[in-house]
Amino acid sequence: MSALDRAYRRCQTPAQARHYARICAMNHNWVAAQLYEDVAEALEAAERLRAAIHPACSLCGGRGMLDDIECWLCSPPARF
């Protein structure tokens, strides 16, 4: 398994990838920081493509999330 595979497996959202990039940059691990930045860009591109193919919601584009916050227009109501 390559470092890129591990980065994709660890990061579910672009915000998570950018968080790991900041941590790596603070620890002066510039190679890993750049890898996580690239993963974040790839995840954002994938989300844009999904939104373009299946536009459902005018606010989030059918992703169900606004960055790390659930979309209040199309996400299901919370059950208590």
LINBEL-V200603 format. One record per residue. N is the residue number from 0. RES is the residue in one letter. PHI is phi in radians with two decimals (NA if undefined). OMEGA is omega in degrees with one decimal (* if undefined). NEAR is the number of other C-alpha atoms within 10 Angstrom. Layout:
n=[N | N]
res=[RES | RES]
phi=[PHI | PHI]
omega=[OMEGA | OMEGA]
near=[NEAR | NEAR]
This chain:
n=[0 | 1 | 2 | 3 | 4 | 5 | 6 | 7 | 8 | 9 | 10 | 11 | 12 | 13 | 14 | 15 | 16 | 17 | 18 | 19 | 20 | 21 | 22 | 23 | 24 | 25 | 26 | 27 | 28 | 29 | 30 | 31 | 32 | 33 | 34 | 35 | 36 | 37 | 38 | 39 | 40 | 41 | 42 | 43 | 44 | 45 | 46 | 47 | 48 | 49 | 50 | 51 | 52 | 53 | 54 | 55 | 56 | 57 | 58 | 59 | 60 | 61 | 62 | 63 | 64 | 65 | 66 | 67 | 68 | 69 | 70 | 71 | 72 | 73 | 74 | 75 | 76 | 77 | 78 | 79]
res=[M | S | A | L | D | R | A | Y | R | R | C | Q | T | P | A | Q | A | R | H | Y | A | R | I | C | A | M | N | H | N | W | V | A | A | Q | L | Y | E | D | V | A | E | A | L | E | A | A | E | R | L | R | A | A | I | H | P | A | C | S | L | C | G | G | R | G | M | L | D | D | I | E | C | W | L | C | S | P | P | A | R | F]
phi=[NA | -1.50 | -1.12 | -1.15 | -1.06 | -1.12 | -1.15 | -1.14 | -1.19 | -1.31 | -1.69 | -1.69 | -2.28 | -1.07 | -1.13 | -1.13 | -1.11 | -1.18 | -1.08 | -1.13 | -1.13 | -1.12 | -1.09 | -1.12 | -1.17 | -1.13 | -1.63 | 1.06 | -1.74 | -1.19 | -1.17 | -1.17 | -1.08 | -1.16 | -1.07 | -1.19 | -1.11 | -1.14 | -1.12 | -1.07 | -1.12 | -1.17 | -1.14 | -1.15 | -1.13 | -1.12 | -1.15 | -1.13 | -1.15 | -1.06 | -1.18 | -1.26 | -1.37 | -2.17 | -1.30 | -2.08 | -1.98 | -1.29 | -1.53 | -1.86 | 1.33 | 1.56 | -1.41 | 1.48 | -2.38 | -1.99 | 1.00 | -1.92 | -1.94 | -1.14 | -1.22 | -1.45 | -1.55 | -2.00 | -1.35 | -1.18 | -1.17 | -1.28 | -1.87 | -1.91]
omega=[-178.1 | 178.2 | 178.5 | 176.8 | 178.8 | 179.8 | 178.2 | -179.8 | -177.2 | -172.0 | 177.0 | -179.7 | 175.6 | 179.3 | 177.1 | 179.7 | 178.5 | 176.3 | 178.6 | 177.4 | 178.1 | 178.6 | 179.5 | 179.3 | 177.8 | 178.9 | 177.5 | 174.5 | -171.8 | -179.5 | 179.3 | 178.1 | 178.2 | 178.2 | 179.3 | 174.8 | 177.8 | 177.6 | 178.9 | 178.2 | 178.8 | 177.9 | 176.7 | 177.8 | 178.2 | 177.9 | 178.2 | 178.4 | 178.1 | 180.0 | 178.8 | -178.6 | -176.9 | 179.2 | -179.4 | -175.6 | -179.7 | -177.9 | -175.1 | 179.8 | 177.6 | -179.5 | -177.3 | -178.0 | 169.5 | -169.4 | 179.6 | -177.8 | 177.5 | 178.0 | -176.1 | 178.4 | -172.1 | 179.2 | -179.4 | 179.8 | -178.5 | 176.9 | -179.6 | *]
near=[5 | 6 | 11 | 14 | 10 | 10 | 18 | 17 | 9 | 12 | 18 | 12 | 17 | 22 | 16 | 17 | 24 | 21 | 16 | 21 | 24 | 19 | 14 | 18 | 15 | 11 | 10 | 11 | 13 | 14 | 12 | 19 | 22 | 16 | 20 | 26 | 20 | 18 | 23 | 25 | 15 | 14 | 19 | 16 | 13 | 12 | 17 | 15 | 13 | 14 | 17 | 12 | 11 | 12 | 14 | 14 | 15 | 10 | 15 | 18 | 21 | 21 | 20 | 19 | 16 | 12 | 14 | 11 | 8 | 14 | 18 | 13 | 13 | 17 | 13 | 10 | 8 | 5 | 4 | 3]
